[in-house]
Amino acid sequence: MSSEDPFGGLFGDPDELRRRMTEFAEQMQGAQKVAWADNAIKLAVDMTVAGINRLNLQGNAEQQADELRAAMGRIFPEAVTLVREAREGFGT
């Protein structure tokens, strides 16, 4: 048993094992970024849908359209921020 390989070659070449473990860790970090981005985008969509569903539109079509535009003016910037942060976290 060499002092460089405390496991006596049980796991093969120690340098190869280190390289594979590093690759595995990088893949896991990438998967976490994708999952976070997916969750942030889903939250943005859910938040937008929930906000629109809470509206109690009244009046004629033009008045309802104005109310929808006003609501989207409040909701959409928040959703865009979530998506932008998700994309930045994903590295795109």
CORTAQUI-V658911 format. One record per pair of residues at least 24 apart in sequence whose ideal C-beta (glycine too) atoms are under 7 Angstrom apart, sorted by sequence separation. I is the first residue (numbers start at 1). J is the second residue. D is the distance in Angstrom with one decimal. If there is no record, write none. Layout:
i=I j=J d=D
i=I j=J d=D
This chain:
i=51 j=75 d=4.2
i=48 j=75 d=5.5
i=47 j=75 d=6.8
i=47 j=78 d=6.6
i=48 j=79 d=5.0
i=47 j=79 d=5.9
i=44 j=79 d=3.9
i=44 j=82 d=4.1
i=43 j=82 d=5.9
i=44 j=83 d=5.2
i=40 j=82 d=4.9
i=41 j=83 d=5.6
i=40 j=83 d=6.8
i=40 j=85 d=6.3
i=41 j=86 d=5.4
i=40 j=86 d=3.6
i=37 j=86 d=4.0
i=36 j=86 d=6.9
i=37 j=87 d=6.8
i=37 j=89 d=5.8
i=36 j=89 d=5.6
i=37 j=90 d=4.2
i=33 j=89 d=5.6
i=34 j=90 d=6.5
i=33 j=90 d=5.3
i=33 j=91 d=6.9
